[in-house]
């Protein structure tokens, strides 16, 4: 077994099946971070983003092109280079596309990289002004919990040596507590997933059961309630496993006590799995990023797959290192290509009605 990136908490197999039940997730393209202009009273002659609907004779908003950007991890210069490559221009200090494209950020804006402030100062105005959408990554969730007191006098996220080290770059960038709290509160405005007209976005794993489990702990825009962070930090609560699944993916324990060391020197007993591929039925086939030479079957409940007839789904998180990015299937694409480990910062241009293909990836160093 070779070394590979691996830092997701294990999701016990006995708990995964508990969430595989439903199609009851709420569509919120109009409510989650929509930032859409009120078109009442406008016509196709007065606003270029409207078009006639021939079948109904009415006026609708034209579906935008989405430029979906993966994990940034504090690499602000790379982010701005990627936006330039995608054709975005600054107008009054905010990046926007002359043709009305909209960015979808997949989370993990912070930790590890050298230019956190440049990232936040680029991303936040784009989202707040409606030129981008964004979802929460596990690093934003961790940051919120790191700074949220619990009832025992500590914090929802333990301030262990490992966690302090991981959050060090963010803390160094925002030493002033008032400014830091402002950014943390802004993180709370990020939903856990997006269901858009033409695609879906989640940080690590699209799982209907986990989405349904979290409904009682969400606001209408699918951001977590304050109490949601409390229950999602309690390992005995169903919300914990649900957030773990959406933001950190699925792991499968290696059989017979086997383990490997990741590149940070940590001993790992589990692998990140290709949850989207139900045919990846062995540890060798199912492992993401880490090369595992093991043909033993993986538990069936950890490989539910992503329906081939579903909307395309985009996610980050998995530290891929391919030289030439490509979709995982006709409707599945990971857009994390390891910028924080010497790889690339990646984006995918999602055009309405177009099948996923490798030509729509854009990357920068």
DAJO-V31992 format. One record per residue. N is the residue number from 0. PSI is psi in whole degrees, -180 to 180 (999 if undefined). OMEGA is omega in whole degrees, -180 to 180 (999 if undefined). NEAR is the number of other C-alpha atoms within 8 Angstrom. Layout:
[[N & PSI & OMEGA & NEAR] [N & PSI & OMEGA & NEAR]]
This chain:
[[0 & 136 & 180 & 6] [1 & 164 & -180 & 8] [2 & 149 & 178 & 10] [3 & 161 & -179 & 10] [4 & 139 & -174 & 10] [5 & 105 & -177 & 9] [6 & 33 & -179 & 4] [7 & 140 & 178 & 9] [8 & 147 & -178 & 7] [9 & 137 & 171 & 9] [10 & 109 & -177 & 12] [11 & 138 & -178 & 7] [12 & -32 & -177 & 10] [13 & -18 & -178 & 6] [14 & -19 & -175 & 9] [15 & -44 & -176 & 12] [16 & -24 & -178 & 8] [17 & -24 & -175 & 8] [18 & 0 & -176 & 13] [19 & 76 & -170 & 10] [20 & -22 & -157 & 7] [21 & 161 & 171 & 9] [22 & 32 & -169 & 7] [23 & 13 & 179 & 6] [24 & 149 & -176 & 9] [25 & 129 & 173 & 4] [26 & 132 & -177 & 6] [27 & 36 & 177 & 10] [28 & -28 & -178 & 10] [29 & -16 & -174 & 7] [30 & -25 & -175 & 8] [31 & 108 & 177 & 11] [32 & 28 & -171 & 11] [33 & -43 & 178 & 9] [34 & 23 & -177 & 7] [35 & 147 & 178 & 6] [36 & 145 & 174 & 4] [37 & 115 & -174 & 4] [38 & 6 & -179 & 5] [39 & 128 & 178 & 4] [40 & -11 & 179 & 4] [41 & 163 & 177 & 7] [42 & 169 & 178 & 8] [43 & -18 & 179 & 11] [44 & -27 & -175 & 5] [45 & -13 & 180 & 6] [46 & 119 & -173 & 8] [47 & -16 & -178 & 7] [48 & 5 & 178 & 8] [49 & 150 & 175 & 11] [50 & 156 & 178 & 10] [51 & 140 & 172 & 9] [52 & 105 & -173 & 9] [53 & -33 & -175 & 6] [54 & -27 & -176 & 4] [55 & -10 & 180 & 5] [56 & 11 & -177 & 7] [57 & -172 & 179 & 7] [58 & 129 & 179 & 10] [59 & 166 & 176 & 8] [60 & 132 & -180 & 7] [61 & 134 & 180 & 7] [62 & 127 & -177 & 6] [63 & 163 & 166 & 9] [64 & 131 & 179 & 11] [65 & 129 & 173 & 11] [66 & 108 & -169 & 13] [67 & 119 & -173 & 14] [68 & 131 & -177 & 13] [69 & -165 & -174 & 17] [70 & 130 & -176 & 17] [71 & -39 & 174 & 15] [72 & 51 & 172 & 13] [73 & 23 & 179 & 15] [74 & 78 & -174 & 15] [75 & -38 & 180 & 13] [76 & -43 & 178 & 8] [77 & -39 & 179 & 10] [78 & -48 & -178 & 11] [79 & -36 & 175 & 9] [80 & -39 & 180 & 9] [81 & -42 & 177 & 14] [82 & -41 & 176 & 11] [83 & -42 & 180 & 9] [84 & -33 & 179 & 8] [85 & -6 & 177 & 8] [86 & 13 & 178 & 8] [87 & 147 & -179 & 11] [88 & 150 & 177 & 11] [89 & 131 & 175 & 8] [90 & 113 & -175 & 7] [91 & 38 & 175 & 4] [92 & 4 & -178 & 5] [93 & 128 & 177 & 10] [94 & 132 & 177 & 12] [95 & 158 & -175 & 13] [96 & 135 & -178 & 11] [97 & -22 & -180 & 8] [98 & 5 & 177 & 4] [99 & 10 & 174 & 9] [100 & 154 & 179 & 12] [101 & 131 & 177 & 13] [102 & 144 & 168 & 11] [103 & 113 & 178 & 12] [104 & 133 & -175 & 12] [105 & 14 & 176 & 17] [106 & -176 & -172 & 16] [107 & 59 & 176 & 14] [108 & -26 & -166 & 14] [109 & 176 & 178 & 13] [110 & 143 & 175 & 14] [111 & -46 & -172 & 10] [112 & 173 & -173 & 11] [113 & -11 & -172 & 7] [114 & 64 & -179 & 10] [115 & -44 & -176 & 17] [116 & -41 & 179 & 9] [117 & -37 & 178 & 11] [118 & -54 & -178 & 15] [119 & -40 & -179 & 9] [120 & -16 & 175 & 8] [121 & -48 & -173 & 12] [122 & -48 & -173 & 9] [123 & -48 & 178 & 8] [124 & -34 & 179 & 9] [125 & -45 & -180 & 14] [126 & -46 & -176 & 12] [127 & -27 & -179 & 9] [128 & -5 & 178 & 8] [129 & 5 & 178 & 11] [130 & -1 & 177 & 13] [131 & 160 & 168 & 13] [132 & 160 & 179 & 13] [133 & 151 & 175 & 12] [134 & 166 & -178 & 16] [135 & 136 & 170 & 17] [136 & 172 & 180 & 13] [137 & -26 & 180 & 11] [138 & -32 & 173 & 12] [139 & -43 & 177 & 14] [140 & -46 & 179 & 10] [141 & -41 & -179 & 9] [142 & -43 & 178 & 10] [143 & -47 & -178 & 12] [144 & -33 & 178 & 13] [145 & -32 & -177 & 11] [146 & 7 & -179 & 10] [147 & 116 & 180 & 9] [148 & 146 & 173 & 9] [149 & -177 & -175 & 9] [150 & -6 & -179 & 5] [151 & 9 & 180 & 4] [152 & 2 & 177 & 6] [153 & -142 & -180 & 8] [154 & 158 & -179 & 12] [155 & -33 & 173 & 13] [156 & 123 & -177 & 10] [157 & 138 & 178 & 8] [158 & 61 & 178 & 9] [159 & 169 & 179 & 6] [160 & -42 & -180 & 6] [161 & -46 & -177 & 7] [162 & -37 & 177 & 9] [163 & -43 & 180 & 9] [164 & -42 & -178 & 7] [165 & -32 & -174 & 9] [166 & 4 & -173 & 11] [167 & -44 & -177 & 9] [168 & -40 & 178 & 12] [169 & -43 & -180 & 10] [170 & -38 & 179 & 9] [171 & -32 & 180 & 7] [172 & -34 & -177 & 8] [173 & 70 & -179 & 9] [174 & -24 & 180 & 7] [175 & 122 & -174 & 6] [176 & -40 & -178 & 7] [177 & -44 & 179 & 6] [178 & -41 & 180 & 8] [179 & -44 & 179 & 11] [180 & -36 & 178 & 8] [181 & -44 & 180 & 8] [182 & -42 & 179 & 8] [183 & -43 & 178 & 12] [184 & -33 & 176 & 9] [185 & -38 & 176 & 8] [186 & -34 & -178 & 11] [187 & -13 & 178 & 10] [188 & -2 & -178 & 7] [189 & 126 & 177 & 11] [190 & 165 & -179 & 14] [191 & -21 & 177 & 14] [192 & 167 & 176 & 11] [193 & 136 & 170 & 12] [194 & 107 & -175 & 10] [195 & 180 & -177 & 9] [196 & -41 & -172 & 6] [197 & -8 & -175 & 8] [198 & 175 & 176 & 10] [199 & 155 & 178 & 12] [200 & 134 & 176 & 13] [201 & 155 & -174 & 17] [202 & -42 & -174 & 19] [203 & -39 & -172 & 13] [204 & 127 & 175 & 13] [205 & 115 & -178 & 8] [206 & 112 & -174 & 9] [207 & -41 & -179 & 13] [208 & -42 & 179 & 13] [209 & -38 & 177 & 15] [210 & -45 & -180 & 11] [211 & -40 & 180 & 12] [212 & -35 & -175 & 11] [213 & -9 & -175 & 11] [214 & -43 & -179 & 9] [215 & -15 & -173 & 5] [216 & 14 & -176 & 9] [217 & 152 & 168 & 12] [218 & 176 & -178 & 8] [219 & -26 & -180 & 7] [220 & 13 & 178 & 10] [221 & 28 & 164 & 11] [222 & 153 & -177 & 12] [223 & 138 & 167 & 13] [224 & 161 & 177 & 9] [225 & -41 & 178 & 6] [226 & -23 & 178 & 8] [227 & -36 & 177 & 11] [228 & -32 & 179 & 11] [229 & -51 & -177 & 10] [230 & -32 & 180 & 10] [231 & -9 & 176 & 14] [232 & -2 & -180 & 10] [233 & 110 & -174 & 9] [234 & -14 & 178 & 8] [235 & -4 & -175 & 5] [236 & 141 & 179 & 9] [237 & -30 & -180 & 9] [238 & -29 & 179 & 13] [239 & -52 & -179 & 13] [240 & -34 & -179 & 14] [241 & -46 & 178 & 15] [242 & -41 & 177 & 12] [243 & -43 & -178 & 12] [244 & -49 & -176 & 14] [245 & -39 & -172 & 16] [246 & -19 & -176 & 14] [247 & -6 & 177 & 14] [248 & -168 & -177 & 13] [249 & 138 & 175 & 14] [250 & 150 & 177 & 13] [251 & 128 & 178 & 15] [252 & 138 & 174 & 8] [253 & 146 & -177 & 11] [254 & 159 & 170 & 5] [255 & 31 & 176 & 4] [256 & 14 & -180 & 6] [257 & 155 & 179 & 7] [258 & 171 & 174 & 9] [259 & 166 & 177 & 10] [260 & 131 & 176 & 12] [261 & 179 & -174 & 12] [262 & -12 & 175 & 8] [263 & -1 & 179 & 6] [264 & 6 & 179 & 6] [265 & 137 & 177 & 7] [266 & 128 & -178 & 8] [267 & 139 & 180 & 10] [268 & 3 & -176 & 10] [269 & 158 & 175 & 10] [270 & 148 & 168 & 13] [271 & 136 & -174 & 15] [272 & 155 & 177 & 13] [273 & 77 & -176 & 10] [274 & -27 & -176 & 14] [275 & -13 & -173 & 9] [276 & 99 & -179 & 11] [277 & -15 & 178 & 10] [278 & -9 & 179 & 6] [279 & 81 & -167 & 10] [280 & 4 & 174 & 12] [281 & 163 & -180 & 11] [282 & -36 & 178 & 15] [283 & -44 & -178 & 10] [284 & -33 & -171 & 7] [285 & -21 & -173 & 14] [286 & 133 & 176 & 13] [287 & 129 & 175 & 11] [288 & -44 & -178 & 11] [289 & 127 & 178 & 12] [290 & 119 & -179 & 11] [291 & 121 & 179 & 9] [292 & 82 & -175 & 7] [293 & 114 & -175 & 7] [294 & 8 & 176 & 7] [295 & 146 & -176 & 6] [296 & 144 & 173 & 7] [297 & 156 & 178 & 10] [298 & 136 & -176 & 9] [299 & -33 & -176 & 7] [300 & -8 & 179 & 8] [301 & 1 & -178 & 13] [302 & 65 & -177 & 15] [303 & -22 & 177 & 10] [304 & 167 & 176 & 9] [305 & 128 & -175 & 10] [306 & 135 & -178 & 5] [307 & -21 & -180 & 6] [308 & 9 & 180 & 4] [309 & 163 & 174 & 7] [310 & 151 & 173 & 8] [311 & 140 & 178 & 12] [312 & 137 & 180 & 12] [313 & 141 & 178 & 14] [314 & 168 & 178 & 15] [315 & -135 & 164 & 15] [316 & -26 & -162 & 12] [317 & 7 & 172 & 10] [318 & 46 & 178 & 10] [319 & 154 & -176 & 9] [320 & 21 & 179 & 8] [321 & 141 & 178 & 6] [322 & -32 & -179 & 4] [323 & 98 & -178 & 4] [324 & 145 & 176 & 8] [325 & 156 & 179 & 8] [326 & 154 & 177 & 12] [327 & -26 & 175 & 8] [328 & -171 & -178 & 7] [329 & -17 & 180 & 10] [330 & 26 & 179 & 13] [331 & 130 & 179 & 13] [332 & 126 & 170 & 13] [333 & 137 & -175 & 12] [334 & 27 & 176 & 14] [335 & 112 & -179 & 15] [336 & 39 & 161 & 16] [337 & 44 & 177 & 13] [338 & -32 & -177 & 14] [339 & -3 & 178 & 10] [340 & 34 & 177 & 5] [341 & 11 & 180 & 7] [342 & -140 & -176 & 10] [343 & 154 & 166 & 10] [344 & 127 & -170 & 18] [345 & 155 & 173 & 14] [346 & 154 & 174 & 13] [347 & 131 & 178 & 11] [348 & 109 & -178 & 11] [349 & 108 & 177 & 11] [350 & 139 & -178 & 8] [351 & 132 & 175 & 8] [352 & 5 & -176 & 5] [353 & 135 & 177 & 6] [354 & 151 & 179 & 6] [355 & 138 & 177 & 13] [356 & 158 & -174 & 8] [357 & -19 & -179 & 8] [358 & -19 & -176 & 4] [359 & 6 & 175 & 9] [360 & 143 & 174 & 11] [361 & 136 & 180 & 11] [362 & 151 & 171 & 9] [363 & 162 & 177 & 9] [364 & 999 & 999 & 8]]
